[in-house]
Amino acid sequence: MFPAPESAIFNVTAQNITNFRRFSTEQQKSKYIDLLSKEPKVINNQENIASRAYKLYLRKQKSY
């Protein structure tokens, strides 16, 4: 990630996404929107991801 001027920052929504990206089919557009809606949940769940990664690391260490 890198800094961007305020004038280059846009709020992308499902309604205006075609202003920023082209899709060959409506199905492709729908799947992309679904993916974008899931991303914040994963990003906000990073603590849980780190915790699970550490638990996996510990489990692997015990098996050696």
Secondary structure, 3 states (H helix, E strand, C coil): CCCCCHHHCCCCCCCCHHHCCCCCCHHHHHHHHHHHHHHHHHHHCHHHHHHHHHHHHHHHHHCC
